[in-house]
Amino acid sequence: MHFLKANIKKVSLSIMLTIMFIFWLFSYLSNKTILSIKLAYPMECILLILIGIYACITLSLLKENYYTLMMVAFVPFVYSHPFDAKTIPWSLFIAIILAFIGLIIRVIRFKFHFKIRPFFYGIVLLAIACLLGGIGNKAVFKSQIGLMLLFSIGLVLLFVYFSSENNCEFQDLALVFVFLGIYLTLQLCISYITQDNFVHTFIYKEISVGWGISNNIAIILLMLLPFTYYFILNKRGIFKIFYTLILIMETIAIFFTNSLGAISVVPILLLGLFIYGCVQTPYKKEFVVTQIMALCLIVAIILIILSIHNIPILKLFDRFIHNNLFTLHGRVKIYKDCFYHIKEHFWFGYGMFAPFSHHIDVSEGAYQWAHGTFFHTLYTLGFVGLLAMCFHLFEKYYILLKDHSMPAMISFFAFLGSGIYGLIDVSYYFINYMILLLLILIVTPTQVQFIHIQWKKEVKAHG
C-alpha cells in the first residue's frame, strides 16, 4: 500500500497505457480483418465515452491537473482508423461534452484566476489567423468556419485554463511522454507484424496505425525523444540504462517509419542533445560511454533487421540522397504550385480545408498538405497567417532559450527537432501534434515573458 501511494502517478499512467493499448489493439486487428468479430466501432465508442467520464470525474474532483493532462496526451492516439474533420466519430463529441461539464464544475469548485502566461500571445494570434484563413474564399470559408471555431477556441481555452492553473510538474509530463513513446513504438511494431510483406511495407511506406501514417508517427516520436533524454540526464545506474534502452527503441522506430525527413533530423537532434548533455551532466564519463554504446546498438540493430529481410543498405542510402538532395521527394513542384496560386488569396489564403488538388493535374496525384509548415501556412492562411506563425515561433524559442533551464531546453529540443522536420513537411495543424505542443507550453516552467503588460487599477482619491 505504501508503494502504491508513493508511486500513484506511475501506476495510474501504466494502467492508462495498458487500457488504451488493449482497446487500440483489438480495434486495429478488427479493422485489418485479422479478428473475425467486428470490434473496432463498438470498442472505440466505449473507450471514448469512458475517457469522457474519466475526464469529467478528474476535472470535477481533483485539483491537480496531472491526471487530466495525462489522459489528454493519449487520446489523439487511440484511433485504429483514419478520419478527417468531416467524419469525426459521434462518441468523441460525447466525450468532449462530458469533459466540458467536468470543466464547468471544476471552475465553480476551485474558482479560476486568469493569468497571462508565457506563450499566450503567439497561441492567440495563431488561433485568430486560423479563424480568418480563407475569408476571401467564400465557399471554403463557409464550410470550415464551424469546425475552425470549435478547434481554435477549444485549443486556446485549453491553454489558457491549464496554464493559468498549472500545478503539473515538468518531470511528470516528461514521464507521460516517455510512456507515450513506448505506446507509439508498440503500435508501429504491431502494424509491421500484421503486414504480409515487411520489405514492401517498409520501402513504400505503407505503415498505418489508424490515427496516422509513417510520417505522422515519425514527427511525434521526434518530439518525444528529448523527454526520454531528460531522464537519461537526471538518472544514474540501472535507471539511466533503462531510459537509454527506451531511447534506442524510439530511434529505431523512427528509422522504420522510413520517413526520410525524420531520419535526416534524428542525427542533428541526437547530436544537439548529446552536446547539451555533456555540458549539463556532472557524470560526463558515464554519460558519454552510455551514449556511445547506445549509438552502436542503434546501428547494429538496424543493420541486423535490414540484413534479415535482405534490404540492401546501399540502395536505401542512394534513394535517401537522391530524394532529399535533388528532388525533395517531389516537394519542389508543390512549393512552386503554392507560390504560383497564393497571389489569388494573398492576405488570408485559401482556407484550412481548401483542396490543393484543384491546382494540379489530378493524373499526377493529388496532395492535401503543402509538405512544409511555412508553405502550408502561406497557402491556407495567407500572409497574415504567416506573420502570426512567425510571431508564435519567435516568442516560443525566445522564451525557452532565455530561460535556458533544463525543462526549457528539453522543450526547446523537442520543438527544434519537429520544427526542422516541419520545414519539409507539415508539423503544425496536425491535431495530434498541436495537443502535445500545447501540453509542453502549459507545463514547461518559465516566468520569462516575450511581452510585458501590467494591469493596474487606478484609484481616485476622494476629497
C-alpha positions in Angstrom: 0.0 0.0 0.0 2.9 2.4 0.8 4.4 1.6 -2.6 1.1 2.4 -4.3 0.7 5.7 -2.6 4.4 6.7 -3.3 4.1 5.8 -7.0 0.4 6.6 -7.7 1.2 8.7 -10.8 3.4 6.0 -12.3 0.8 3.3 -11.5 -2.1 5.3 -13.0 0.0 6.1 -16.1 0.8 2.4 -16.6 -2.8 1.4 -16.2 -3.9 4.1 -18.7 -1.2 3.0 -21.2 -2.3 -0.7 -20.9 -6.1 0.1 -21.3 -5.5 2.4 -24.3 -3.2 -0.1 -26.0 -5.6 -3.0 -25.5 -8.5 -1.1 -26.9 -6.4 0.1 -29.8 -5.0 -3.3 -30.5 -8.4 -5.1 -30.7 -9.9 -2.3 -32.8 -6.9 -2.3 -35.1 -6.9 -6.1 -35.6 -10.6 -6.0 -36.2 -10.1 -3.3 -38.9 -7.4 -5.4 -40.5 -9.9 -8.3 -40.6 -7.4 -10.4 -38.5 -10.2 -10.8 -36.0 -13.4 -12.3 -37.3 -15.5 -10.3 -34.8 -16.1 -6.7 -35.8 -15.0 -4.9 -32.6 -13.5 -1.7 -33.9 -16.6 0.6 -33.8 -18.1 -0.5 -30.5 -14.7 -0.6 -28.7 -13.9 2.9 -30.0 -17.3 4.2 -28.8 -16.9 2.5 -25.4 -13.4 3.8 -25.0 -14.2 7.4 -25.9 -17.2 7.5 -23.6 -15.1 6.1 -20.8 -12.5 8.8 -21.5 -15.2 11.4 -21.3 -16.4 10.0 -17.9 -12.8 9.9 -16.6 -12.2 13.5 -17.7 -15.5 14.6 -16.1 -14.6 12.9 -12.8 -10.9 14.1 -12.6 -11.8 17.6 -13.6 -14.6 17.8 -11.1 -12.9 16.2 -8.1 -9.1 16.6 -8.4 -7.4 20.0 -8.2 -4.2 18.5 -9.5 -4.0 18.8 -13.3 -1.8 15.8 -13.9 -4.5 13.2 -14.2 -6.4 15.2 -16.8 -3.4 16.2 -18.8 -2.1 12.6 -18.8 -5.4 11.5 -20.5 -5.3 14.4 -22.9 -1.9 13.3 -24.1 -3.0 9.8 -25.0 -6.5 10.5 -26.5 -5.3 11.6 -30.0 -3.5 8.2 -30.5 -6.3 5.7 -29.6 -8.0 5.6 -33.0 -7.4 2.5 -35.1 -8.8 4.0 -38.3 -8.3 7.4 -40.0 -10.9 10.1 -40.1 -11.0 13.8 -41.0 -12.7 16.9 -39.7 -15.9 15.9 -41.5 -16.1 12.3 -40.3 -15.4 12.7 -36.6 -16.9 9.8 -34.5 -20.0 10.9 -32.6 -18.7 9.3 -29.4 -15.8 11.9 -29.5 -18.4 14.7 -29.2 -20.0 12.9 -26.2 -16.5 12.7 -24.6 -15.9 16.4 -25.2 -19.3 17.3 -23.7 -18.6 15.2 -20.6 -15.2 16.9 -20.3 -16.8 20.3 -20.7 -19.3 19.5 -17.9 -16.4 18.5 -15.7 -14.6 21.7 -16.5 -17.6 23.8 -15.5 -17.9 22.0 -12.2 -14.1 22.5 -11.7 -14.3 26.2 -12.3 -17.2 26.5 -9.8 -15.5 24.4 -7.2 -11.9 25.6 -7.4 -12.5 29.1 -9.0 -10.5 30.4 -11.9 -7.8 33.1 -11.8 -6.9 34.2 -15.3 -3.2 34.9 -15.8 -1.3 35.8 -19.0 1.3 33.1 -19.1 4.3 32.8 -21.4 3.5 31.8 -25.0 -0.1 33.3 -24.6 0.1 35.9 -27.4 1.6 33.7 -30.0 -1.1 31.0 -29.4 -3.9 33.5 -29.6 -2.6 35.2 -32.8 -2.2 31.8 -34.5 -5.8 30.9 -33.5 -7.2 34.1 -34.9 -5.2 33.6 -38.1 -6.7 30.1 -38.4 -10.2 31.5 -38.0 -9.6 34.2 -40.6 -7.9 31.8 -43.1 -9.8 31.6 -46.4 -12.2 34.5 -45.5 -11.9 35.7 -49.1 -12.6 32.2 -50.5 -16.3 32.1 -49.5 -17.2 28.5 -50.4 -14.4 27.1 -48.3 -14.7 29.6 -45.5 -18.4 28.8 -45.0 -17.7 25.0 -44.9 -14.9 25.3 -42.4 -15.9 28.1 -40.0 -17.9 25.9 -37.6 -15.1 23.4 -37.1 -12.4 26.0 -37.1 -14.3 27.9 -34.3 -14.5 24.7 -32.3 -10.9 23.7 -32.6 -9.3 27.1 -32.5 -11.3 28.3 -29.5 -11.0 24.9 -27.8 -7.2 24.8 -28.1 -6.9 28.4 -26.8 -9.2 27.7 -23.8 -7.3 24.5 -23.1 -4.1 26.5 -23.0 -5.5 29.5 -21.1 -7.2 27.5 -18.4 -4.5 24.9 -17.6 -1.6 27.4 -18.0 -3.3 29.8 -15.6 -3.9 27.0 -13.0 -1.0 24.7 -13.8 0.2 22.5 -10.9 1.6 19.7 -13.0 5.4 19.1 -12.6 7.5 19.0 -15.7 9.0 15.7 -14.8 5.5 14.2 -14.6 4.7 15.3 -18.1 8.1 14.1 -19.3 7.2 10.6 -17.9 3.9 10.7 -19.7 5.7 11.4 -22.9 8.2 8.6 -22.3 5.2 6.2 -21.9 3.6 7.7 -25.0 6.8 7.0 -26.9 6.6 3.3 -25.8 2.9 3.2 -26.8 3.6 4.5 -30.3 6.5 2.2 -30.8 4.3 -0.8 -29.9 1.7 0.4 -32.4 4.4 0.6 -35.1 5.6 -2.9 -34.2 2.0 -4.4 -34.4 1.5 -2.7 -37.7 4.6 -4.3 -39.2 3.8 -7.7 -37.7 0.3 -7.7 -39.3 1.7 -6.9 -42.8 2.2 -9.7 -45.4 5.4 -8.3 -46.8 7.8 -6.4 -44.4 10.1 -5.3 -47.2 7.3 -3.9 -49.4 5.7 -2.1 -46.5 9.0 -0.6 -45.4 10.2 0.5 -48.8 6.9 2.0 -49.9 5.9 3.5 -46.5 2.6 1.6 -46.3 2.5 1.7 -42.5 -0.7 3.0 -40.9 -1.7 2.7 -37.2 -5.1 4.2 -37.7 -4.6 7.7 -36.4 -1.6 8.3 -38.6 0.8 7.0 -41.3 4.6 6.7 -41.2 5.3 10.5 -41.4 2.8 11.3 -38.6 4.3 8.6 -36.3 7.8 9.9 -37.1 7.2 13.6 -36.2 5.5 12.7 -32.9 8.4 10.4 -32.0 10.9 13.2 -32.9 9.0 15.4 -30.5 9.1 12.8 -27.7 12.8 11.8 -27.9 14.1 14.8 -25.9 11.8 13.9 -22.9 13.4 10.4 -22.8 16.8 12.2 -22.8 15.6 14.3 -19.8 15.6 11.2 -17.7 18.9 9.9 -19.1 20.5 13.2 -17.9 18.8 13.0 -14.5 19.2 9.3 -13.6 22.1 7.1 -12.7 22.9 3.4 -12.8 20.2 1.0 -13.8 17.6 3.8 -14.4 20.0 5.6 -16.9 20.4 2.3 -18.8 16.6 1.7 -18.7 15.8 5.1 -20.3 18.7 4.7 -22.7 17.1 1.5 -24.0 13.8 3.4 -24.5 15.8 6.0 -26.5 17.3 3.2 -28.6 13.8 1.7 -29.2 12.3 5.1 -30.2 15.2 5.9 -32.5 15.0 2.6 -34.3 11.2 3.1 -34.6 11.8 6.4 -36.4 14.1 4.7 -38.8 11.5 2.1 -39.7 8.8 4.7 -40.4 11.1 5.3 -43.4 10.3 9.0 -43.1 13.3 10.4 -44.9 12.8 13.8 -43.3 12.7 12.4 -39.8 15.6 10.2 -40.5 17.6 13.2 -41.6 16.7 15.2 -38.5 17.4 12.4 -35.9 21.3 12.7 -36.1 21.0 16.5 -35.7 18.7 16.2 -32.8 20.7 13.5 -31.0 23.9 15.4 -31.6 22.4 18.6 -30.1 21.1 16.6 -27.1 24.5 14.9 -26.6 26.4 18.2 -26.6 23.9 19.7 -24.2 24.2 16.6 -22.0 28.0 16.8 -21.9 27.8 20.4 -20.7 25.0 19.8 -18.3 25.7 16.5 -16.6 28.2 16.2 -13.7 28.7 12.5 -14.6 30.3 13.1 -18.0 32.3 9.8 -18.3 29.2 7.6 -17.5 27.1 9.7 -19.8 29.5 9.6 -22.8 30.1 5.8 -22.5 26.3 5.2 -22.3 25.6 7.3 -25.3 28.3 5.7 -27.5 27.1 2.3 -26.6 23.5 3.4 -27.4 24.6 4.6 -30.9 26.4 1.4 -31.6 23.4 -0.6 -30.6 21.1 1.5 -32.7 23.2 1.0 -35.8 23.8 -2.7 -35.1 20.0 -3.5 -34.6 19.0 -1.6 -37.7 21.6 -3.4 -39.8 20.6 -6.8 -38.4 16.9 -6.2 -39.2 17.8 -5.0 -42.7 20.0 -8.0 -43.4 17.4 -10.5 -42.1 14.9 -9.1 -44.6 17.6 -8.7 -47.4 17.1 -5.0 -47.7 20.3 -3.5 -49.3 21.5 -0.6 -47.2 23.4 1.0 -50.1 20.3 1.1 -52.2 18.4 2.8 -49.3 21.2 5.3 -48.9 21.2 6.1 -52.7 17.4 6.6 -52.6 17.8 8.8 -49.5 20.4 11.0 -51.1 18.5 11.3 -54.4 15.2 12.1 -52.9 16.4 14.5 -50.3 19.2 16.4 -52.0 17.9 16.6 -55.6 14.1 16.1 -55.8 13.0 16.6 -52.2 10.7 13.7 -53.0 8.5 15.8 -55.3 8.2 18.7 -52.9 9.7 21.3 -55.2 6.7 21.1 -57.6 4.3 21.5 -54.7 6.2 24.6 -53.4 6.1 26.2 -56.8 2.4 25.4 -57.1 1.7 27.1 -53.8 3.7 30.2 -54.7 2.0 30.5 -58.1 -1.5 30.3 -56.7 -1.2 32.2 -53.5 -1.5 35.6 -55.3 -5.2 34.9 -55.8 -5.8 35.0 -52.0 -2.6 36.6 -50.7 -3.7 38.1 -47.4 -5.8 35.3 -45.9 -5.1 32.3 -48.1 -7.5 29.7 -49.4 -8.6 28.3 -46.0 -7.6 25.4 -43.9 -9.9 23.0 -45.7 -9.1 24.2 -49.2 -8.5 21.3 -51.7 -4.9 21.6 -53.0 -5.7 19.2 -55.8 -7.7 21.8 -57.7 -4.4 23.4 -58.7 -2.6 20.4 -60.1 -3.1 17.7 -62.7 -5.0 15.0 -60.8 -3.4 12.3 -63.0 -0.1 13.2 -61.3 -1.6 12.5 -57.9 -3.4 15.0 -55.6 -2.0 16.2 -52.3 -3.7 17.6 -49.2 -0.7 19.2 -47.5 1.9 21.6 -48.8 4.7 19.5 -47.3 6.2 22.4 -45.5 4.8 24.3 -42.5 5.6 27.7 -43.8 4.3 26.9 -47.3 1.2 25.3 -45.9 0.6 28.3 -43.7 1.0 30.7 -46.6 -1.3 28.8 -48.8 -4.1 28.2 -46.3 -3.9 31.2 -44.0 -2.2 33.7 -46.3 0.4 36.4 -45.5 -1.4 37.3 -42.3 -1.3 33.7 -41.1 2.4 33.5 -42.0 3.1 36.6 -39.8 1.1 35.1 -36.9 3.1 31.8 -37.3 6.5 33.7 -37.3 5.5 35.7 -34.2 4.4 32.5 -32.4 7.7 30.7 -33.3 9.8 33.6 -32.3 8.0 34.0 -29.0 8.3 30.3 -28.3 12.0 30.0 -29.0 12.9 33.3 -27.4 11.2 32.4 -24.1 12.7 28.9 -23.9 16.3 30.0 -24.8 16.2 33.0 -22.5 15.0 30.7 -19.6 17.6 28.0 -20.5 16.7 25.8 -17.5 16.8 22.1 -18.2 13.0 21.8 -18.7 13.1 24.8 -21.1 16.0 23.3 -23.1 14.3 19.9 -23.3 11.2 21.6 -24.6 13.4 23.6 -27.0 15.0 20.5 -28.4 11.5 18.9 -28.8 10.3 21.8 -30.9 13.7 22.1 -32.7 13.5 18.5 -34.0 9.9 18.6 -35.1 10.4 22.2 -36.3 13.3 21.2 -38.7 11.2 18.4 -39.9 8.4 20.8 -40.4 10.5 22.7 -43.0 10.0 19.8 -45.4 6.6 18.5 -44.1 3.8 20.0 -42.1 4.1 19.8 -38.3 1.5 22.4 -37.2 -2.2 22.0 -37.8 -1.9 18.2 -37.3 -4.2 18.0 -34.3 -2.1 15.3 -32.5 1.0 17.5 -32.7 -0.9 20.6 -31.7 -2.2 19.0 -28.5 1.2 17.8 -27.4 2.6 21.2 -28.3 0.1 22.9 -26.0 0.8 20.5 -23.2 4.5 21.3 -23.4 3.9 25.0 -23.4 1.4 24.7 -20.5 3.7 22.6 -18.2 7.2 23.9 -19.0 8.1 26.1 -16.0 9.2 29.6 -17.0 8.5 33.1 -15.9 10.0 34.7 -19.0 7.6 36.9 -21.0 8.1 38.0 -24.5 5.7 40.9 -24.0 5.1 42.5 -20.6 1.7 44.0 -20.0 0.9 45.2 -16.5 -2.8 45.6 -15.5 -3.1 48.5 -13.0 -6.1 49.7 -11.1 -6.4 53.4 -10.8 -7.8 54.5 -7.5 -9.1 58.0 -7.4 -8.8 59.9 -4.2 -11.9 61.5 -3.0 -11.6 64.7 -1.3 
